[in-house]
Amino acid sequence: MPTVEEATGRLNWNSKQHVAVAIWCEDDVLGRAKELGIKCSRAQAREIIDSIDHKQDCLMGITWDTIDCYLHELKRG
């Protein structure tokens, strides 16, 4: 999974274009895990973000439900 620096380096767009961007990070996963009462380390949050990045469905996008599914899977072990 790319870092913010790597991701921005890949942008080859005209800098004057209007864009819509959604960025999810480890802190989003950690915060949601805390809300749900699920223990999640930063390393596990990073793994979840990596999995979401590699398996995301471009038609469905990434939502809180996506993160919830991965966290519940983590909880089940």
C-alpha positions as CSV (number, residue, x, y, z in Angstrom):
1,M,0.0,0.0,0.0
2,P,1.4,3.4,-0.9
3,T,2.2,6.1,1.7
4,V,0.7,9.5,1.2
5,E,4.0,10.7,-0.3
6,E,4.0,7.8,-2.8
7,A,0.4,8.3,-3.7
8,T,0.7,12.0,-4.4
9,G,3.8,11.3,-6.4
10,R,1.7,9.1,-8.8
11,L,-0.8,11.9,-9.6
12,N,-0.2,13.0,-13.2
13,W,-3.3,15.2,-13.4
14,N,-3.5,18.8,-14.4
15,S,-3.1,20.7,-11.0
16,K,-6.1,23.0,-11.9
17,Q,-8.6,20.1,-12.3
18,H,-11.3,19.6,-9.7
19,V,-11.2,16.2,-8.1
20,A,-13.1,14.2,-5.5
21,V,-10.8,12.2,-3.2
22,A,-11.5,9.9,-0.2
23,I,-8.6,8.8,1.9
24,W,-8.8,6.1,4.6
25,C,-5.9,5.6,7.0
26,E,-4.8,3.5,9.9
27,D,-6.2,6.0,12.4
28,D,-9.7,5.6,10.8
29,V,-9.5,1.9,11.5
30,L,-8.1,2.3,15.0
31,G,-10.8,4.9,15.9
32,R,-13.6,2.6,14.5
33,A,-12.2,-0.4,16.4
34,K,-12.3,1.6,19.6
35,E,-15.9,2.6,18.9
36,L,-16.8,-1.0,18.4
37,G,-14.9,-2.3,21.4
38,I,-12.5,-4.4,19.2
39,K,-8.8,-4.6,20.1
40,C,-6.7,-3.6,17.1
41,S,-3.0,-2.7,17.0
42,R,-1.5,-0.2,14.6
43,A,0.1,-3.1,12.7
44,Q,-3.3,-4.8,12.4
45,A,-4.9,-1.5,11.2
46,R,-2.2,-1.2,8.6
47,E,-2.9,-4.8,7.4
48,I,-6.6,-4.0,7.2
49,I,-5.9,-0.8,5.1
50,D,-3.6,-2.9,2.9
51,S,-6.2,-5.5,2.4
52,I,-8.9,-3.0,1.6
53,D,-6.6,-1.3,-0.9
54,H,-5.9,-4.5,-2.7
55,K,-9.4,-6.0,-2.6
56,Q,-11.6,-2.9,-3.0
57,D,-14.6,-3.0,-5.4
58,C,-14.5,0.1,-7.5
59,L,-18.3,0.0,-7.9
60,M,-18.9,-0.2,-4.1
61,G,-16.1,2.0,-2.9
62,I,-14.8,2.0,0.7
63,T,-17.2,2.7,3.5
64,W,-17.4,2.4,7.2
65,D,-19.2,-0.9,6.6
66,T,-16.1,-2.1,4.7
67,I,-13.9,-1.3,7.7
68,D,-16.5,-2.8,10.1
69,C,-16.4,-6.1,8.2
70,Y,-12.6,-6.3,8.4
71,L,-12.7,-5.4,12.1
72,H,-15.4,-8.0,12.9
73,E,-13.3,-10.6,11.0
74,L,-10.3,-9.6,13.1
75,K,-12.3,-10.0,16.3
76,R,-13.4,-13.5,15.2
77,G,-9.8,-14.3,14.7
